Amino acid sequence: MTDAPVVLRLSAFAAAPTGGNPAGVVLVAGELDAAAMQRIAAEVGYAETAFVTASSAGDGPRRHSLRYFSPIAEVPFCGHATVATAVALAQRDGAGVLAFDTPVGEVLIDTREVDGVVWASFTSVEPWVGPMGDDVLDRLLDLLGVGRDDVRRDLPPRIAFAGNRHPVLVFADAATFDDFRFDPNDMRTLMDEQGWTGTVTTAVETASGEFETRNLFPVGTITEDPATGSAAAALGAYVREHRAIEVPGRMVVHQGRHVGRPSVLLVDVPASGGIVVMGTATPIAV
């Protein structure tokens, strides 16, 4: 009889001991099929669980194949679970550069230990930013109970991709950003119709080079994600497209306040190419 896989539980991007985004991590998942991975992800109950399905070591970076599952479906990429997996592998095997083969392509991870803490930074796949159809935008705004005048004219709604497709809305004022509400079931219907496998990213600029985000992700008992690496990378591509920060440069993303799990994501935005997202991950006591 095959032993049950070991599931690690870590919180990525935490700004406080009770903050960050929980992720499940299975470091040895080569014998699991998709149905088994889906079942484990549902049992764990976090937004995503990452599964390392193969590992190899050669002359270059240590290489690992990853798949990601939410409690209800496989997703192409998950930033916070990527960081959690990289930290867990670095703690097991030692820090260094890792190459993750994911459903969206190769993602390079740099892990390093600083004062006993392992930091991981991943470089996204080549991002893009595209238009959002007027009818889809109107439906999204209606679900949030806001209008077009509530979003910034200089930072218009767009679809941004850095591993997942994220609609991005940047609000003109913090009060609207804080106060909007939405029906999770109706939001999930729209997301499934549009193929938005990541989060719906809403943001407000709080200072030069700093944003606070709410990433809507209705799945199971979850309505908002407390820290979203793929969305932070997509937001980095979005702000580069609209010259909202000086590039190359660093953007600080605060997230999770609205769900009681404060998080901080550091995002390095180069002049071109993939977006770099950096953070830590700490074990969750169970």
Stockholm file with secondary structure:
# STOCKHOLM 1.0

chainA/1-286         MTDAPVVLRLSAFAAAPTGGNPAGVVLVAGELDAAAMQRIAAEVGYAETAFVTASSAGDGPRRHSLRYFSPIAEVPFCGHATVATAVALAQRDGAGVLAFDTPVGEVLIDTREVDGVVWASFTSVEPWVGPMGDDVLDRLLDLLGVGRDDVRRDLPPRIAFAGNRHPVLVFADAATFDDFRFDPNDMRTLMDEQGWTGTVTTAVETASGEFETRNLFPVGTITEDPATGSAAAALGAYVREHRAIEVPGRMVVHQGRHVGRPSVLLVDVPASGGIVVMGTATPIAV
#=GR chainA/1-286 SS CCCCCCCEEEEESBSSTTCSEEEEEESCCTTCCHHHHHHHHHHHCSSCEEEEEEEECCSSSEEEEEEEECSSSEESCCHHHHHHHHHHHHHHHCSSEEEEEETTEEEEEEEEEETTEEEEEEECSCCEEECCCHHHHHHHHHHHTCCGGGBCSSSCCEEEESSSEEEEEEBSSHHHHHHCCCCHHHHHHHHHHHTCCSCEEEEEEEETTEEEEEEEEEETTEEEESCCHHHHHHHHHHHHHTTCSCSSEEEEEEECGGGTCCEEEEEEECSSSCCEEEEEEEECCC
#=GC SS_cons         CCCCCCCEEEEESBSSTTCSEEEEEESCCTTCCHHHHHHHHHHHCSSCEEEEEEEECCSSSEEEEEEEECSSSEESCCHHHHHHHHHHHHHHHCSSEEEEEETTEEEEEEEEEETTEEEEEEECSCCEEECCCHHHHHHHHHHHTCCGGGBCSSSCCEEEESSSEEEEEEBSSHHHHHHCCCCHHHHHHHHHHHTCCSCEEEEEEEETTEEEEEEEEEETTEEEESCCHHHHHHHHHHHHHTTCSCSSEEEEEEECGGGTCCEEEEEEECSSSCCEEEEEEEECCC
//
